[in-house]
Amino acid sequence: MKNRRRLALALSLSVGALLTVASAGRGRNTLPTRSSDLKSSQRKIADINDDIEAYYI
């Protein structure tokens, strides 16, 4: 179970890093400017983690 969580965390971090690099390459602002943007991005990461964990269960 711990390995699944670690894998999910590693995958979500790598996906986040790829998205950051891709959006920076297009010249977009990569940092959330408002707390609502930050909460939204945190929810998206949580959803990705849930999807990955559900896939491996």
C-alpha distance matrix in Angstrom:
0.0 3.8 5.4 5.2 6.5 8.7 9.9 10.7 12.5 14.3 15.4 16.6 18.5 20.0 21.1 22.5 24.4 25.8 27.0 28.6 30.4 31.5 32.9 34.5 36.2 37.7 39.0 37.0 36.1 32.4 32.1 31.9 35.2 34.7 32.1 31.8 30.9 28.3 26.8 26.9 25.2 22.4 22.0 22.0 19.1 17.1 18.1 17.0 13.5 13.4 14.9 12.6 9.5 11.8 12.9 9.8 9.1
3.8 0.0 3.8 5.4 5.1 6.1 8.5 9.8 10.5 12.1 14.1 15.3 16.4 18.2 19.8 20.9 22.4 24.2 25.6 26.8 28.5 30.0 31.4 32.7 34.5 36.3 37.3 35.4 34.3 30.5 30.0 30.1 33.4 33.1 30.5 30.6 29.6 26.7 25.6 26.1 24.0 21.1 21.4 21.4 18.2 16.6 18.2 17.0 13.3 14.2 16.0 13.4 10.9 14.0 14.9 12.1 12.2
5.4 3.8 0.0 3.8 5.4 5.0 6.0 8.5 9.7 10.3 12.0 14.0 15.1 16.2 18.0 19.6 20.8 22.2 24.0 25.4 26.7 28.2 29.9 31.2 32.7 34.6 35.9 34.3 33.5 29.7 29.7 30.1 33.6 33.7 31.5 31.4 30.0 27.3 26.5 26.6 24.2 21.7 22.1 21.5 18.2 17.2 18.4 16.4 13.1 14.5 15.5 12.3 10.5 13.7 13.7 10.6 11.8
5.2 5.4 3.8 0.0 3.8 5.4 5.0 6.0 8.5 9.7 10.4 12.1 14.1 15.2 16.2 18.0 19.7 20.9 22.2 24.0 25.6 26.6 28.2 29.9 31.4 32.9 34.4 32.6 31.9 28.2 28.3 28.5 32.0 31.9 29.7 29.3 27.9 25.4 24.4 24.1 21.9 19.6 19.5 18.7 15.7 14.5 15.2 13.3 10.1 11.0 11.8 8.7 6.7 10.0 10.1 7.3 8.7
6.5 5.1 5.4 3.8 0.0 3.8 5.4 5.0 6.1 8.5 9.8 10.4 12.1 14.1 15.2 16.2 18.1 19.8 20.9 22.2 24.2 25.5 26.7 28.2 30.1 31.6 32.7 30.7 29.7 25.9 25.6 25.6 29.0 28.8 26.5 26.2 25.0 22.3 21.2 21.4 19.2 16.6 16.8 16.4 13.2 11.8 13.4 11.9 8.2 9.7 11.5 9.0 7.1 10.7 11.8 9.9 10.9
8.7 6.1 5.0 5.4 3.8 0.0 3.8 5.4 5.0 6.0 8.5 9.8 10.5 12.1 14.1 15.1 16.3 18.2 19.8 20.9 22.4 24.1 25.6 26.7 28.5 30.4 31.4 29.7 28.7 24.9 24.8 25.3 28.8 28.9 26.9 27.1 25.5 22.6 22.2 22.4 19.7 17.4 18.3 17.6 14.1 13.6 15.4 13.3 10.1 12.5 13.9 10.9 10.0 13.8 14.1 12.1 13.8
9.9 8.5 6.0 5.0 5.4 3.8 0.0 3.8 5.4 5.1 6.0 8.5 9.8 10.5 12.1 14.0 15.2 16.3 18.1 19.7 21.0 22.3 24.1 25.5 26.8 28.7 30.2 28.7 28.1 24.4 24.8 25.4 29.1 29.5 27.7 27.5 25.6 23.2 22.8 22.4 19.6 17.8 18.4 17.0 13.7 13.7 14.7 11.9 9.4 11.8 12.2 8.7 8.8 12.3 11.7 9.9 12.6
10.7 9.8 8.5 6.0 5.0 5.4 3.8 0.0 3.8 5.5 5.2 6.1 8.5 9.9 10.4 12.1 14.1 15.3 16.3 18.1 19.9 20.9 22.2 24.0 25.6 27.1 28.5 26.6 26.0 22.3 22.6 22.8 26.4 26.5 24.7 24.2 22.5 20.2 19.5 18.9 16.3 14.5 14.8 13.4 10.2 10.0 10.9 8.3 5.6 8.3 9.0 5.9 6.4 10.0 10.1 9.4 11.7
12.5 10.5 9.7 8.5 6.1 5.0 5.4 3.8 0.0 3.8 5.5 5.2 6.1 8.5 9.8 10.4 12.2 14.2 15.3 16.3 18.3 19.8 20.9 22.3 24.2 25.9 26.8 24.9 23.9 20.1 20.0 20.4 24.0 24.3 22.5 22.5 20.7 18.0 17.7 17.7 14.8 12.8 13.9 13.0 9.3 9.7 11.7 9.4 6.8 10.2 11.6 9.2 9.7 13.3 13.8 13.1 15.2
14.3 12.1 10.3 9.7 8.5 6.0 5.1 5.5 3.8 0.0 3.8 5.5 5.2 6.1 8.6 9.8 10.5 12.3 14.2 15.2 16.5 18.2 19.9 20.9 22.5 24.6 25.7 24.3 23.6 19.9 20.3 21.3 25.0 25.8 24.4 24.6 22.3 19.8 20.1 19.9 16.6 15.2 16.6 15.1 11.5 12.8 14.3 11.4 9.6 13.2 13.7 10.7 11.9 15.5 15.0 14.2 16.9
15.4 14.1 12.0 10.4 9.8 8.5 6.0 5.2 5.5 3.8 0.0 3.8 5.4 5.1 6.0 8.4 9.8 10.5 12.2 14.1 15.3 16.3 18.1 19.7 21.0 22.7 24.3 22.9 22.6 19.0 19.9 20.8 24.6 25.4 24.3 23.9 21.5 19.4 19.7 18.7 15.5 14.7 15.6 13.4 10.2 11.9 12.5 9.0 8.3 11.7 11.3 8.5 10.7 13.7 12.8 12.7 15.8
16.6 15.3 14.0 12.1 10.4 9.8 8.5 6.1 5.2 5.5 3.8 0.0 3.8 5.5 5.1 6.0 8.5 9.8 10.4 12.1 14.2 15.2 16.3 18.0 19.8 21.2 22.4 20.5 19.9 16.3 16.9 17.4 21.2 21.8 20.6 20.1 17.7 15.7 15.9 15.0 11.8 11.0 12.0 9.9 6.6 8.8 9.8 6.7 6.5 10.2 10.4 8.7 11.0 13.8 13.7 14.3 16.9
18.5 16.4 15.1 14.1 12.1 10.5 9.8 8.5 6.1 5.2 5.4 3.8 0.0 3.8 5.4 5.0 6.1 8.6 9.8 10.4 12.3 14.1 15.2 16.3 18.3 20.1 21.0 19.4 18.5 14.7 15.2 16.3 20.0 21.1 20.1 20.4 17.8 15.4 16.3 15.9 12.4 11.7 13.8 12.0 8.6 11.2 12.9 10.3 9.9 13.7 14.2 12.4 14.3 17.4 17.3 17.4 20.1
20.0 18.2 16.2 15.2 14.1 12.1 10.5 9.9 8.5 6.1 5.1 5.5 3.8 0.0 3.8 5.4 5.0 6.1 8.6 9.8 10.5 12.2 14.2 15.2 16.5 18.6 20.0 18.9 18.7 15.1 16.4 18.1 21.8 23.3 22.8 22.8 19.9 18.0 19.2 18.3 14.6 14.6 16.4 14.0 11.1 13.9 14.9 11.7 11.9 15.6 15.2 13.1 15.6 18.4 17.5 17.8 20.9
21.1 19.8 18.0 16.2 15.2 14.1 12.1 10.4 9.8 8.6 6.0 5.1 5.4 3.8 0.0 3.8 5.4 5.1 6.2 8.6 9.9 10.4 12.1 14.1 15.3 16.7 18.4 17.0 17.2 13.8 15.4 16.6 20.4 21.7 21.4 20.9 17.8 16.5 17.5 15.9 12.4 13.1 14.4 11.4 9.3 12.4 12.7 9.4 10.8 14.1 13.3 11.9 15.0 17.2 16.3 17.4 20.5
22.5 20.9 19.6 18.0 16.2 15.1 14.0 12.1 10.4 9.8 8.4 6.0 5.0 5.4 3.8 0.0 3.8 5.4 5.1 6.1 8.6 9.8 10.5 12.1 14.2 15.5 16.5 14.7 14.2 10.6 11.8 13.1 16.8 18.2 18.0 17.8 14.7 13.1 14.7 13.5 9.7 10.6 12.7 10.1 8.1 11.7 12.7 10.2 11.6 15.0 14.9 14.0 16.7 19.1 18.9 19.9 22.7
24.4 22.4 20.8 19.7 18.1 16.3 15.2 14.1 12.2 10.5 9.8 8.5 6.1 5.0 5.4 3.8 0.0 3.8 5.4 5.1 6.2 8.6 9.9 10.5 12.3 14.5 15.4 14.3 14.0 10.5 12.1 14.3 17.9 19.9 20.0 20.4 17.1 15.5 17.6 16.7 12.9 13.9 16.2 13.9 11.7 15.2 16.4 13.8 14.7 18.3 18.1 16.8 19.4 22.1 21.5 22.2 25.2
25.8 24.2 22.2 20.9 19.8 18.2 16.3 15.3 14.2 12.3 10.5 9.8 8.6 6.1 5.1 5.4 3.8 0.0 3.8 5.4 5.2 6.0 8.5 9.8 10.6 12.6 14.4 13.7 14.4 11.4 13.9 16.1 19.5 21.7 22.2 22.0 18.5 17.5 19.5 17.9 14.3 15.9 17.7 14.7 13.1 16.7 17.1 14.1 15.8 19.1 18.1 16.9 20.0 22.2 21.1 22.2 25.4
27.0 25.6 24.0 22.2 20.9 19.8 18.1 16.3 15.3 14.2 12.2 10.4 9.8 8.6 6.2 5.1 5.4 3.8 0.0 3.8 5.5 5.0 6.0 8.4 9.8 10.8 12.4 11.0 11.7 8.8 11.5 13.2 16.7 18.7 19.4 18.9 15.3 14.9 16.9 14.9 11.6 13.8 15.4 12.4 11.7 15.5 15.6 13.2 15.5 18.5 17.6 17.2 20.4 22.2 21.5 23.1 26.0
28.6 26.8 25.4 24.0 22.2 20.9 19.7 18.1 16.3 15.2 14.1 12.1 10.4 9.8 8.6 6.1 5.1 5.4 3.8 0.0 3.8 5.5 5.3 6.0 8.5 10.0 10.6 9.3 9.2 6.0 8.7 11.2 14.5 17.0 18.0 18.1 14.5 13.8 16.5 15.2 11.8 14.0 16.3 13.9 13.0 16.8 17.6 15.6 17.5 20.7 20.4 19.8 22.7 24.9 24.5 25.8 28.6
30.4 28.5 26.7 25.6 24.2 22.4 21.0 19.9 18.3 16.5 15.3 14.2 12.3 10.5 9.9 8.6 6.2 5.2 5.5 3.8 0.0 3.8 5.6 5.1 6.1 8.8 9.9 10.0 10.8 8.5 11.6 14.6 17.4 20.3 21.5 21.8 18.1 17.6 20.3 18.9 15.6 17.7 19.9 17.3 16.3 20.1 20.7 18.3 20.1 23.4 22.7 21.8 24.8 27.0 26.1 27.3 30.4
31.5 30.0 28.2 26.6 25.5 24.1 22.3 20.9 19.8 18.2 16.3 15.2 14.1 12.2 10.4 9.8 8.6 6.0 5.0 5.5 3.8 0.0 3.8 5.4 5.1 6.6 9.0 9.0 11.0 9.4 13.0 15.4 18.2 20.9 22.3 22.0 18.2 18.3 20.8 18.8 15.8 18.4 20.1 17.0 16.7 20.5 20.4 18.0 20.4 23.4 22.2 21.7 25.0 26.8 25.7 27.3 30.4
32.9 31.4 29.9 28.2 26.7 25.6 24.1 22.2 20.9 19.9 18.1 16.3 15.2 14.2 12.1 10.5 9.9 8.5 6.0 5.3 5.6 3.8 0.0 3.8 5.3 5.1 6.5 5.5 7.4 6.5 10.2 12.4 14.9 17.6 19.5 19.1 15.3 15.9 18.7 16.7 14.0 17.1 18.8 16.1 16.3 20.1 20.2 18.4 21.0 23.8 22.9 22.9 26.1 27.7 27.1 28.9 31.8
34.5 32.7 31.2 29.9 28.2 26.7 25.5 24.0 22.3 20.9 19.7 18.0 16.3 15.2 14.1 12.1 10.5 9.8 8.4 6.0 5.1 5.4 3.8 0.0 3.8 5.4 5.0 5.5 6.8 6.3 9.9 12.9 14.9 18.2 20.3 20.6 16.8 17.1 20.3 18.9 16.1 18.9 21.1 18.8 18.6 22.4 22.9 21.1 23.3 26.4 25.8 25.5 28.5 30.5 29.9 31.3 34.3
36.2 34.5 32.7 31.4 30.1 28.5 26.8 25.6 24.2 22.5 21.0 19.8 18.3 16.5 15.3 14.2 12.3 10.6 9.8 8.5 6.1 5.1 5.3 3.8 0.0 3.8 5.4 7.6 10.0 10.0 13.6 16.5 18.5 21.7 23.8 23.9 20.1 20.6 23.6 21.9 19.1 21.9 23.9 21.2 21.0 24.8 25.0 22.9 25.2 28.2 27.2 26.7 30.0 31.8 30.8 32.3 35.5
37.7 36.3 34.6 32.9 31.6 30.4 28.7 27.1 25.9 24.6 22.7 21.2 20.1 18.6 16.7 15.5 14.5 12.6 10.8 10.0 8.8 6.6 5.1 5.4 3.8 0.0 3.8 5.6 9.1 10.1 13.7 16.0 17.6 20.7 23.1 22.7 19.0 20.2 23.1 21.0 18.7 22.0 23.6 20.9 21.4 25.1 24.9 23.2 25.9 28.6 27.5 27.5 30.8 32.3 31.4 33.3 36.3
39.0 37.3 35.9 34.4 32.7 31.4 30.2 28.5 26.8 25.7 24.3 22.4 21.0 20.0 18.4 16.5 15.4 14.4 12.4 10.6 9.9 9.0 6.5 5.0 5.4 3.8 0.0 3.8 6.6 8.7 11.9 14.3 15.3 18.7 21.5 21.5 18.0 19.1 22.4 20.7 18.6 21.9 23.8 21.6 22.1 25.8 26.1 24.7 27.2 29.9 29.2 29.3 32.5 34.1 33.6 35.4 38.2
37.0 35.4 34.3 32.6 30.7 29.7 28.7 26.6 24.9 24.3 22.9 20.5 19.4 18.9 17.0 14.7 14.3 13.7 11.0 9.3 10.0 9.0 5.5 5.5 7.6 5.6 3.8 0.0 3.8 6.0 9.1 11.0 12.1 15.3 18.0 17.8 14.3 15.7 18.8 17.1 15.3 18.7 20.5 18.5 19.3 22.9 23.1 22.1 24.7 27.3 26.8 27.2 30.2 31.8 31.5 33.5 36.1
36.1 34.3 33.5 31.9 29.7 28.7 28.1 26.0 23.9 23.6 22.6 19.9 18.5 18.7 17.2 14.2 14.0 14.4 11.7 9.2 10.8 11.0 7.4 6.8 10.0 9.1 6.6 3.8 0.0 3.8 5.8 7.8 8.7 12.2 14.9 15.3 12.0 13.0 16.4 15.4 13.6 16.7 19.0 17.6 18.2 21.6 22.4 21.7 24.0 26.6 26.6 27.1 29.7 31.5 31.7 33.5 35.9
32.4 30.5 29.7 28.2 25.9 24.9 24.4 22.3 20.1 19.9 19.0 16.3 14.7 15.1 13.8 10.6 10.5 11.4 8.8 6.0 8.5 9.4 6.5 6.3 10.0 10.1 8.7 6.0 3.8 0.0 3.8 6.6 9.0 12.1 14.0 14.5 10.9 11.0 14.4 13.5 11.0 13.8 16.4 14.9 14.9 18.4 19.5 18.6 20.6 23.4 23.6 23.8 26.3 28.3 28.5 30.1 32.5
32.1 30.0 29.7 28.3 25.6 24.8 24.8 22.6 20.0 20.3 19.9 16.9 15.2 16.4 15.4 11.8 12.1 13.9 11.5 8.7 11.6 13.0 10.2 9.9 13.6 13.7 11.9 9.1 5.8 3.8 0.0 3.8 6.1 9.2 10.8 12.1 9.0 8.5 12.2 12.3 10.1 12.4 15.3 14.7 14.7 17.8 19.4 19.0 20.6 23.3 24.1 24.4 26.5 28.6 29.3 30.7 32.8
31.9 30.1 30.1 28.5 25.6 25.3 25.4 22.8 20.4 21.3 20.8 17.4 16.3 18.1 16.6 13.1 14.3 16.1 13.2 11.2 14.6 15.4 12.4 12.9 16.5 16.0 14.3 11.0 7.8 6.6 3.8 0.0 3.8 5.8 7.4 8.4 5.4 5.5 9.1 9.3 8.1 10.5 13.1 13.1 13.8 16.4 17.9 18.3 19.9 22.2 23.2 24.1 26.0 27.8 28.8 30.5 32.2
35.2 33.4 33.6 32.0 29.0 28.8 29.1 26.4 24.0 25.0 24.6 21.2 20.0 21.8 20.4 16.8 17.9 19.5 16.7 14.5 17.4 18.2 14.9 14.9 18.5 17.6 15.3 12.1 8.7 9.0 6.1 3.8 0.0 3.8 6.9 8.5 6.7 7.6 10.9 11.5 11.4 13.5 15.9 16.3 17.3 19.6 21.1 21.8 23.4 25.5 26.6 27.7 29.5 31.2 32.4 34.1 35.7
34.7 33.1 33.7 31.9 28.8 28.9 29.5 26.5 24.3 25.8 25.4 21.8 21.1 23.3 21.7 18.2 19.9 21.7 18.7 17.0 20.3 20.9 17.6 18.2 21.7 20.7 18.7 15.3 12.2 12.1 9.2 5.8 3.8 0.0 3.8 5.3 5.2 6.5 8.8 9.9 10.9 12.6 14.4 15.6 16.9 18.6 20.2 21.5 23.0 24.6 26.0 27.5 28.9 30.4 32.0 33.8 35.0
32.1 30.5 31.5 29.7 26.5 26.9 27.7 24.7 22.5 24.4 24.3 20.6 20.1 22.8 21.4 18.0 20.0 22.2 19.4 18.0 21.5 22.3 19.5 20.3 23.8 23.1 21.5 18.0 14.9 14.0 10.8 7.4 6.9 3.8 0.0 3.8 5.4 5.0 6.1 8.5 9.8 10.4 12.2 14.2 15.3 16.4 18.3 20.0 21.0 22.4 24.3 25.8 26.8 28.3 30.2 31.9 32.8
31.8 30.6 31.4 29.3 26.2 27.1 27.5 24.2 22.5 24.6 23.9 20.1 20.4 22.8 20.9 17.8 20.4 22.0 18.9 18.1 21.8 22.0 19.1 20.6 23.9 22.7 21.5 17.8 15.3 14.5 12.1 8.4 8.5 5.3 3.8 0.0 3.8 5.4 5.0 6.0 8.6 9.8 10.4 12.3 14.3 15.2 16.4 18.4 19.9 20.9 22.4 24.4 25.6 26.6 28.5 30.5 31.4
30.9 29.6 30.0 27.9 25.0 25.5 25.6 22.5 20.7 22.3 21.5 17.7 17.8 19.9 17.8 14.7 17.1 18.5 15.3 14.5 18.1 18.2 15.3 16.8 20.1 19.0 18.0 14.3 12.0 10.9 9.0 5.4 6.7 5.2 5.4 3.8 0.0 3.8 5.5 5.0 6.2 8.6 9.8 10.6 12.4 14.2 15.3 16.6 18.5 19.9 21.1 22.7 24.4 25.6 27.1 29.1 30.4
28.3 26.7 27.3 25.4 22.3 22.6 23.2 20.2 18.0 19.8 19.4 15.7 15.4 18.0 16.5 13.1 15.5 17.5 14.9 13.8 17.6 18.3 15.9 17.1 20.6 20.2 19.1 15.7 13.0 11.0 8.5 5.5 7.6 6.5 5.0 5.4 3.8 0.0 3.8 5.4 5.2 6.1 8.6 9.9 10.7 12.3 14.2 15.4 16.6 18.4 20.0 21.2 22.5 24.2 25.9 27.5 28.7
26.8 25.6 26.5 24.4 21.2 22.2 22.8 19.5 17.7 20.1 19.7 15.9 16.3 19.2 17.5 14.7 17.6 19.5 16.9 16.5 20.3 20.8 18.7 20.3 23.6 23.1 22.4 18.8 16.4 14.4 12.2 9.1 10.9 8.8 6.1 5.0 5.5 3.8 0.0 3.8 5.5 5.0 6.1 8.6 9.9 10.4 12.2 14.3 15.3 16.4 18.3 20.0 20.9 22.2 24.3 26.0 26.8
26.9 26.1 26.6 24.1 21.4 22.4 22.4 18.9 17.7 19.9 18.7 15.0 15.9 18.3 15.9 13.5 16.7 17.9 14.9 15.2 18.9 18.8 16.7 18.9 21.9 21.0 20.7 17.1 15.4 13.5 12.3 9.3 11.5 9.9 8.5 6.0 5.0 5.4 3.8 0.0 3.8 5.4 5.1 6.3 8.8 9.9 10.5 12.5 14.3 15.3 16.5 18.5 19.9 20.9 22.6 24.8 25.8
25.2 24.0 24.2 21.9 19.2 19.7 19.6 16.3 14.8 16.6 15.5 11.8 12.4 14.6 12.4 9.7 12.9 14.3 11.6 11.8 15.6 15.8 14.0 16.1 19.1 18.7 18.6 15.3 13.6 11.0 10.1 8.1 11.4 10.9 9.8 8.6 6.2 5.2 5.5 3.8 0.0 3.8 5.4 5.0 6.3 8.6 9.8 10.6 12.5 14.3 15.3 16.6 18.4 19.9 21.2 23.0 24.5
22.4 21.1 21.7 19.6 16.6 17.4 17.8 14.5 12.8 15.2 14.7 11.0 11.7 14.6 13.1 10.6 13.9 15.9 13.8 14.0 17.7 18.4 17.1 18.9 21.9 22.0 21.9 18.7 16.7 13.8 12.4 10.5 13.5 12.6 10.4 9.8 8.6 6.1 5.0 5.4 3.8 0.0 3.8 5.4 5.1 6.2 8.6 9.9 10.6 12.3 14.3 15.4 16.4 18.2 20.0 21.5 22.6
22.0 21.4 22.1 19.5 16.8 18.3 18.4 14.8 13.9 16.6 15.6 12.0 13.8 16.4 14.4 12.7 16.2 17.7 15.4 16.3 19.9 20.1 18.8 21.1 23.9 23.6 23.8 20.5 19.0 16.4 15.3 13.1 15.9 14.4 12.2 10.4 9.8 8.6 6.1 5.1 5.4 3.8 0.0 3.8 5.4 5.0 6.1 8.6 9.8 10.4 12.2 14.2 15.2 16.2 18.3 20.2 20.9
22.0 21.4 21.5 18.7 16.4 17.6 17.0 13.4 13.0 15.1 13.4 9.9 12.0 14.0 11.4 10.1 13.9 14.7 12.4 13.9 17.3 17.0 16.1 18.8 21.2 20.9 21.6 18.5 17.6 14.9 14.7 13.1 16.3 15.6 14.2 12.3 10.6 9.9 8.6 6.3 5.0 5.4 3.8 0.0 3.8 5.4 5.0 6.2 8.7 9.8 10.5 12.4 14.2 15.2 16.5 18.7 20.1
19.1 18.2 18.2 15.7 13.2 14.1 13.7 10.2 9.3 11.5 10.2 6.6 8.6 11.1 9.3 8.1 11.7 13.1 11.7 13.0 16.3 16.7 16.3 18.6 21.0 21.4 22.1 19.3 18.2 14.9 14.7 13.8 17.3 16.9 15.3 14.3 12.4 10.7 9.9 8.8 6.3 5.1 5.4 3.8 0.0 3.8 5.4 5.0 6.2 8.6 9.8 10.6 12.2 14.1 15.3 16.9 18.5
17.1 16.6 17.2 14.5 11.8 13.6 13.7 10.0 9.7 12.8 11.9 8.8 11.2 13.9 12.4 11.7 15.2 16.7 15.5 16.8 20.1 20.5 20.1 22.4 24.8 25.1 25.8 22.9 21.6 18.4 17.8 16.4 19.6 18.6 16.4 15.2 14.2 12.3 10.4 9.9 8.6 6.2 5.0 5.4 3.8 0.0 3.8 5.4 5.1 6.2 8.6 9.9 10.5 12.1 14.2 15.6 16.4
18.1 18.2 18.4 15.2 13.4 15.4 14.7 10.9 11.7 14.3 12.5 9.8 12.9 14.9 12.7 12.7 16.4 17.1 15.6 17.6 20.7 20.4 20.2 22.9 25.0 24.9 26.1 23.1 22.4 19.5 19.4 17.9 21.1 20.2 18.3 16.4 15.3 14.2 12.2 10.5 9.8 8.6 6.1 5.0 5.4 3.8 0.0 3.8 5.4 5.0 6.1 8.6 9.8 10.4 12.2 14.5 15.4
17.0 17.0 16.4 13.3 11.9 13.3 11.9 8.3 9.4 11.4 9.0 6.7 10.3 11.7 9.4 10.2 13.8 14.1 13.2 15.6 18.3 18.0 18.4 21.1 22.9 23.2 24.7 22.1 21.7 18.6 19.0 18.3 21.8 21.5 20.0 18.4 16.6 15.4 14.3 12.5 10.6 9.9 8.6 6.2 5.0 5.4 3.8 0.0 3.8 5.4 5.1 6.2 8.5 9.8 10.6 12.6 14.4
13.5 13.3 13.1 10.1 8.2 10.1 9.4 5.6 6.8 9.6 8.3 6.5 9.9 11.9 10.8 11.6 14.7 15.8 15.5 17.5 20.1 20.4 21.0 23.3 25.2 25.9 27.2 24.7 24.0 20.6 20.6 19.9 23.4 23.0 21.0 19.9 18.5 16.6 15.3 14.3 12.5 10.6 9.8 8.7 6.2 5.1 5.4 3.8 0.0 3.8 5.4 5.1 6.0 8.5 9.8 10.9 12.3
13.4 14.2 14.5 11.0 9.7 12.5 11.8 8.3 10.2 13.2 11.7 10.2 13.7 15.6 14.1 15.0 18.3 19.1 18.5 20.7 23.4 23.4 23.8 26.4 28.2 28.6 29.9 27.3 26.6 23.4 23.3 22.2 25.5 24.6 22.4 20.9 19.9 18.4 16.4 15.3 14.3 12.3 10.4 9.8 8.6 6.2 5.0 5.4 3.8 0.0 3.8 5.5 5.1 5.9 8.5 10.1 10.5
14.9 16.0 15.5 11.8 11.5 13.9 12.2 9.0 11.6 13.7 11.3 10.4 14.2 15.2 13.3 14.9 18.1 18.1 17.6 20.4 22.7 22.2 22.9 25.8 27.2 27.5 29.2 26.8 26.6 23.6 24.1 23.2 26.6 26.0 24.3 22.4 21.1 20.0 18.3 16.5 15.3 14.3 12.2 10.5 9.8 8.6 6.1 5.1 5.4 3.8 0.0 3.8 5.5 5.1 6.2 8.9 10.1
12.6 13.4 12.3 8.7 9.0 10.9 8.7 5.9 9.2 10.7 8.5 8.7 12.4 13.1 11.9 14.0 16.8 16.9 17.2 19.8 21.8 21.7 22.9 25.5 26.7 27.5 29.3 27.2 27.1 23.8 24.4 24.1 27.7 27.5 25.8 24.4 22.7 21.2 20.0 18.5 16.6 15.4 14.2 12.4 10.6 9.9 8.6 6.2 5.1 5.5 3.8 0.0 3.8 5.5 5.1 6.5 8.9
9.5 10.9 10.5 6.7 7.1 10.0 8.8 6.4 9.7 11.9 10.7 11.0 14.3 15.6 15.0 16.7 19.4 20.0 20.4 22.7 24.8 25.0 26.1 28.5 30.0 30.8 32.5 30.2 29.7 26.3 26.5 26.0 29.5 28.9 26.8 25.6 24.4 22.5 20.9 19.9 18.4 16.4 15.2 14.2 12.2 10.5 9.8 8.5 6.0 5.1 5.5 3.8 0.0 3.8 5.4 5.3 6.3
11.8 14.0 13.7 10.0 10.7 13.8 12.3 10.0 13.3 15.5 13.7 13.8 17.4 18.4 17.2 19.1 22.1 22.2 22.2 24.9 27.0 26.8 27.7 30.5 31.8 32.3 34.1 31.8 31.5 28.3 28.6 27.8 31.2 30.4 28.3 26.6 25.6 24.2 22.2 20.9 19.9 18.2 16.2 15.2 14.1 12.1 10.4 9.8 8.5 5.9 5.1 5.5 3.8 0.0 3.8 5.5 5.3
12.9 14.9 13.7 10.1 11.8 14.1 11.7 10.1 13.8 15.0 12.8 13.7 17.3 17.5 16.3 18.9 21.5 21.1 21.5 24.5 26.1 25.7 27.1 29.9 30.8 31.4 33.6 31.5 31.7 28.5 29.3 28.8 32.4 32.0 30.2 28.5 27.1 25.9 24.3 22.6 21.2 20.0 18.3 16.5 15.3 14.2 12.2 10.6 9.8 8.5 6.2 5.1 5.4 3.8 0.0 3.8 5.7
9.8 12.1 10.6 7.3 9.9 12.1 9.9 9.4 13.1 14.2 12.7 14.3 17.4 17.8 17.4 19.9 22.2 22.2 23.1 25.8 27.3 27.3 28.9 31.3 32.3 33.3 35.4 33.5 33.5 30.1 30.7 30.5 34.1 33.8 31.9 30.5 29.1 27.5 26.0 24.8 23.0 21.5 20.2 18.7 16.9 15.6 14.5 12.6 10.9 10.1 8.9 6.5 5.3 5.5 3.8 0.0 3.8
9.1 12.2 11.8 8.7 10.9 13.8 12.6 11.7 15.2 16.9 15.8 16.9 20.1 20.9 20.5 22.7 25.2 25.4 26.0 28.6 30.4 30.4 31.8 34.3 35.5 36.3 38.2 36.1 35.9 32.5 32.8 32.2 35.7 35.0 32.8 31.4 30.4 28.7 26.8 25.8 24.5 22.6 20.9 20.1 18.5 16.4 15.4 14.4 12.3 10.5 10.1 8.9 6.3 5.3 5.7 3.8 0.0
